[in-house]
């Protein structure tokens, strides 16, 4: 395994640059910031801007969403994420065909070959519990390596956009960061508060939660890290595993020392010293301090990963019944495209609706419920990605979305193009990914992006009724049988004592995105 990772370090130098965020190191110069142009040359020929000499792309003005947004954020020209990324760069490489990357030097997800015209065999994302010992070690080893390997192509901004060139105007305020911490920083930057002045943040803003982009944003976030991990391992078929959290249990079955870290017996809020993740430092955790200083997370370590004690009160993890109920909601989202949307697949999956789509402010379910039960670092949206459980949790959340896409085959127009919260309209460039990519471009099936989910019908994922990667026809047949059964039960109960709910459950009122004061 170490030989494989060693090869991966060499492979890293040969792999084309991925499309990520915040900005390419090559563009973060005084000249680049002043000109607001990020159109690097591909290769050694300075004339080959954006690969233009081979028809890969050209330097063009950034396209931004002009449709009105809704939601609580109604300020204008205050937050540097408005009209992303034009506060920083208004000219970038626009790649032709299936070319991609900040210099058009790579292929879009799902494509390969010298001309990016060959479909790539889908990477298979497996249940973490079904990985072979070798596959599990590859996953854990590459996570550890990503925590200590500097992001090769991108740097992070450490100051507000107005102070990006420092006090003298000649010192770009950017910093290097590790591959994994860069992943964490992206999530932090998407949810951080608007900086209005010392101790004066505007908190009601979120570019990756509480709206339609919750699904597309996290999908692209995972894809970007997965490509980086493929580079590190030298294995282009490496896939991030998923954790089927729909067990209905009170305990986390991936929170073991052989997987993502058990509980420390001496301090239950920390990870066991027997786990490699006990030594992981968290970044981007001091949100109030950044607001007070009117600054950004600079990627330095701020303590250890914390997890609460699961199983308290009457809380338990979601069930497969919850998942199936969510999958039965036909509409992707509904006005006002926020946390109070009802009968919205997105809002139910995110966890603000009941699994069947009924709005209930006392409910925390599916995605939100899992974060809340993990507690500690995972319960704070700005720092949740520090915990490696974040990856496998969101992989399963994405798998549920992908099955919904298969069932309903929605057109692009089902994703709202206006009046969603800022960042959540269909054509908005997702913050802080660079080069720009819209929500619409990711609102497709996983196969179109070069990956799929593997769930065997006879494993721990729920038996024959499991849905992900089951055939669509099979799902329809099972659905008809379930509807018939419900109808029969309904008729019987009408003749007897009247209808009673098939499932009774108690829910916590704590939300993943509600942070402690």
Residue pairs with C-beta under 8 A, 6 or more apart in sequence:
1 134
1 137
1 138
1 141
2 141
4 138
4 233
4 234
4 235
5 141
5 142
5 145
5 232
5 233
5 234
7 234
8 142
8 145
8 231
8 232
8 233
8 234
8 235
9 149
9 232
10 234
11 231
11 232
11 233
11 234
12 149
12 152
12 231
12 232
13 152
15 230
15 231
16 101
16 105
16 106
16 107
17 24
17 101
17 102
17 103
17 105
17 106
17 153
18 101
18 106
18 153
18 224
18 227
18 228
18 231
19 100
19 101
19 102
19 106
19 224
19 433
19 434
19 435
19 437
20 153
20 154
20 182
20 186
20 224
20 228
20 433
20 434
21 154
21 186
21 189
21 431
21 432
21 433
21 434
22 154
22 155
22 156
22 157
22 185
22 186
22 189
22 432
22 434
23 38
23 85
23 88
23 89
23 154
23 155
23 157
23 174
23 434
24 38
24 40
24 102
24 103
24 153
24 154
24 434
25 153
25 154
25 155
25 174
26 32
26 40
27 37
27 38
27 40
27 89
27 102
28 155
28 172
28 174
29 172
30 165
30 169
30 170
30 172
32 38
32 89
33 88
33 164
33 165
33 172
34 165
35 91
36 86
36 88
36 89
36 90
36 91
37 59
37 89
37 90
37 91
37 92
38 89
38 91
38 92
38 93
38 102
38 434
38 435
39 49
39 50
39 59
39 91
39 92
39 93
39 103
40 49
40 50
40 93
40 102
40 103
41 47
41 48
41 49
41 50
41 103
42 48
42 49
42 50
42 51
42 54
42 56
42 103
42 104
42 105
43 51
43 105
45 53
47 53
48 54
49 58
49 59
49 93
50 56
50 57
50 58
50 59
50 93
50 94
50 95
50 103
50 104
51 57
51 93
51 95
51 99
51 103
51 104
51 105
52 58
52 59
55 96
56 95
56 96
56 99
56 104
56 105
57 93
57 94
57 95
57 96
57 99
57 104
58 93
58 94
58 96
59 91
59 92
59 93
59 94
60 91
60 92
60 93
60 94
61 90
61 91
62 85
62 86
62 89
62 90
62 91
62 92
62 429
62 436
63 429
63 436
64 83
64 84
64 86
64 428
64 429
65 83
65 425
65 426
65 427
65 428
65 429
65 438
67 417
67 418
67 419
67 425
67 427
68 418
68 419
69 418
69 419
69 420
69 421
69 422
69 423
69 424
69 425
69 428
70 336
70 337
70 338
70 418
70 419
70 420
70 421
71 204
71 210
71 211
71 336
71 337
71 338
71 420
71 421
71 422
71 424
72 204
72 205
72 421
73 79
73 194
73 202
73 204
73 205
73 421
73 422
75 194
75 202
76 82
78 194
78 196
78 202
79 194
79 202
79 205
80 87
80 88
80 160
80 161
81 87
81 189
81 207
81 422
81 423
81 431
81 432
82 422
84 423
84 428
84 429
84 430
84 431
84 432
84 436
85 92
85 429
85 431
85 432
85 434
85 436
87 161
88 157
88 161
88 164
89 434
92 102
92 434
92 435
92 436
93 101
93 102
93 103
93 104
93 435
95 101
95 104
95 435
96 104
97 115
97 116
97 117
98 107
98 108
98 111
98 116
98 117
99 105
99 106
99 107
99 108
99 116
100 106
100 107
100 108
100 109
100 116
100 435
101 435
102 153
102 434
102 435
106 116
107 113
107 116
107 120
108 116
109 223
109 227
109 449
109 450
109 451
110 119
110 120
110 122
110 447
110 448
110 449
110 450
111 117
111 118
111 119
111 120
111 450
112 118
112 119
112 120
120 450
121 237
122 446
122 447
122 450
122 451
122 452
123 226
123 230
123 236
123 237
123 238
123 239
123 450
123 451
123 452
124 237
124 239
124 451
124 452
124 453
124 454
125 239
125 240
125 241
125 242
125 395
125 399
125 451
125 452
125 453
125 454
126 135
126 239
126 241
126 242
126 454
127 241
127 242
127 243
127 244
127 454
127 455
127 459
127 460
127 461
128 136
128 139
128 241
128 242
128 243
128 254
128 259
128 392
129 244
129 253
129 254
129 459
129 460
130 454
130 456
130 459
131 139
131 241
135 241
136 258
136 259
138 233
138 235
138 238
139 240
139 241
140 259
140 276
142 229
142 232
142 233
142 238
143 180
143 229
143 388
143 391
144 276
145 232
146 178
146 179
146 180
146 183
146 225
146 228
146 229
146 232
147 178
147 179
147 180
147 181
147 280
148 178
149 178
149 179
149 232
150 176
150 177
150 178
150 179
151 176
151 177
151 178
151 179
151 182
151 228
154 182
154 434
155 174
155 175
155 176
155 177
156 174
156 175
156 177
156 182
156 185
156 296
156 297
156 298
156 299
157 164
157 173
157 174
157 296
158 173
158 174
158 175
158 295
158 296
158 297
158 298
158 299
159 166
159 173
159 295
159 296
160 195
160 294
160 295
160 296
163 173
164 172
164 173
165 171
165 172
165 173
166 172
166 173
175 298
175 299
176 299
177 185
177 283
177 299
178 299
179 225
179 228
179 232
180 225
181 283
181 299
182 299
183 221
183 224
183 225
183 228
183 385
184 282
184 283
184 284
184 383
184 385
184 386
185 283
185 284
185 297
185 299
186 221
186 224
186 385
186 432
186 433
187 208
187 221
187 381
187 382
187 384
187 385
188 283
188 284
188 297
188 382
188 383
188 385
189 296
189 297
189 431
189 432
190 206
190 207
190 208
190 217
190 423
190 431
190 432
191 206
191 207
191 208
191 209
191 381
191 382
191 513
192 287
192 290
192 296
192 297
192 382
193 201
193 202
193 203
193 205
193 287
193 291
194 201
194 202
194 203
194 205
195 201
195 290
195 291
195 294
195 295
196 202
197 294
198 292
198 293
198 294
199 291
199 292
200 291
201 291
205 421
205 422
206 381
206 421
206 423
206 513
207 213
207 217
207 422
207 423
207 424
207 430
207 431
208 214
208 217
208 218
208 221
208 423
208 430
208 431
209 350
209 381
209 512
209 513
210 338
210 339
210 350
210 352
210 421
210 513
211 333
211 337
211 338
211 346
211 420
211 421
211 423
211 424
212 332
212 333
212 337
212 346
212 415
212 416
212 420
212 424
212 425
212 426
212 439
213 420
213 423
213 424
213 428
213 430
213 439
214 346
214 349
214 350
215 346
215 349
215 350
215 398
215 401
216 415
216 430
216 439
216 442
216 443
217 430
217 439
218 394
218 397
218 398
219 398
219 401
219 442
219 449
220 430
220 433
220 437
220 442
221 394
222 240
222 391
222 394
222 395
222 398
223 449
223 451
224 433
225 240
225 391
226 238
226 239
226 240
226 451
229 238
229 240
230 236
230 237
230 238
239 451
240 391
240 392
240 395
241 392
241 395
242 392
242 395
242 396
242 398
242 399
242 453
243 254
243 389
243 392
243 393
243 395
243 396
244 396
244 455
244 460
244 461
244 462
245 317
245 318
245 370
245 393
245 396
246 317
246 318
246 319
246 320
246 322
246 323
246 396
246 462
247 253
247 317
247 319
248 316
248 317
248 318
248 319
248 320
249 316
249 317
250 310
250 311
250 315
250 316
250 317
251 310
251 311
252 310
252 317
252 373
252 374
252 389
254 260
254 389
254 392
255 261
255 262
255 263
255 307
255 310
255 389
256 262
257 272
257 274
257 275
260 275
260 277
260 387
260 388
260 389
260 392
261 271
261 272
261 275
261 276
261 277
261 278
261 305
261 307
261 388
262 271
262 272
262 274
262 275
263 270
263 271
263 272
263 307
263 309
264 270
264 271
264 272
264 273
264 278
265 272
268 309
269 306
269 307
269 308
269 309
269 376
270 278
270 304
270 305
270 306
270 307
271 277
271 278
271 280
271 304
271 305
271 307
272 278
277 305
277 388
278 304
278 305
280 304
280 305
280 386
280 388
281 301
281 302
281 303
281 304
282 301
282 302
282 303
282 304
282 305
282 377
282 383
282 386
283 297
283 299
283 300
283 301
283 302
283 383
283 386
284 297
284 299
284 302
284 382
284 383
284 386
285 302
285 303
285 377
285 380
285 382
285 383
285 386
286 297
286 302
287 382
287 515
290 296
290 297
305 376
305 377
305 386
305 387
306 375
306 376
306 377
307 374
307 375
307 376
307 377
307 378
307 387
308 373
308 374
308 375
308 376
308 379
309 375
310 373
310 374
310 375
313 508
314 506
315 369
315 372
315 373
315 508
317 369
317 370
317 373
318 355
318 365
318 366
318 369
318 370
320 461
320 462
320 465
320 466
321 355
321 503
322 355
322 365
322 366
323 355
323 366
323 400
323 467
324 465
324 467
325 348
325 354
325 355
325 356
325 357
326 345
326 348
326 349
326 355
326 356
326 357
326 366
326 400
326 404
327 345
327 400
327 403
327 404
327 407
327 467
328 356
328 479
329 343
329 344
329 345
329 348
329 356
329 357
330 345
330 408
331 343
331 344
331 345
331 414
332 344
332 345
332 346
332 404
332 410
332 414
332 415
333 341
333 344
333 345
333 346
333 347
333 414
333 415
333 416
333 420
334 341
334 342
334 343
334 344
334 347
335 341
335 416
335 419
336 419
337 344
337 416
337 419
337 420
337 421
337 424
338 420
338 421
339 347
339 352
340 352
340 359
340 361
341 347
341 352
341 353
341 359
342 353
342 357
342 358
342 359
343 353
343 357
343 358
344 353
344 357
345 357
345 404
347 353
347 357
347 359
348 354
348 355
348 356
348 357
348 365
348 366
349 366
349 367
349 397
349 400
349 401
349 404
350 366
350 367
350 368
351 363
351 364
351 365
351 366
351 367
351 368
351 369
351 511
351 512
352 359
352 363
352 364
352 368
352 511
353 359
353 360
353 363
353 365
354 360
354 363
354 365
355 365
355 366
360 507
361 509
362 507
362 509
363 507
363 509
364 372
364 507
364 508
364 509
364 510
364 511
364 512
365 507
366 397
366 400
367 393
367 394
367 397
367 512
368 511
368 512
368 513
369 507
369 508
369 512
370 393
371 378
371 379
371 384
371 393
371 512
372 379
372 508
372 510
372 511
372 512
374 387
374 389
376 387
377 383
377 384
377 386
377 387
378 384
378 387
378 389
378 390
379 510
379 512
380 515
380 516
381 512
381 513
381 515
382 515
384 390
384 512
398 446
399 453
399 455
399 468
400 468
402 445
402 446
402 453
402 468
403 467
403 468
403 469
403 475
405 444
405 445
405 446
406 445
406 472
407 472
407 475
410 443
412 426
412 440
412 443
415 426
415 439
415 440
415 443
416 424
416 425
416 426
417 425
417 426
417 427
418 425
419 425
422 428
423 430
423 431
424 439
425 439
426 438
426 439
426 440
426 443
427 438
427 439
427 440
428 438
428 439
429 436
429 437
429 438
430 437
430 438
430 439
430 442
442 449
446 452
446 453
452 469
453 468
453 469
454 469
455 461
455 466
455 467
455 468
455 469
455 470
457 463
457 464
457 466
457 470
458 464
461 468
465 478
467 475
486 502
489 502
490 499
493 499
493 500
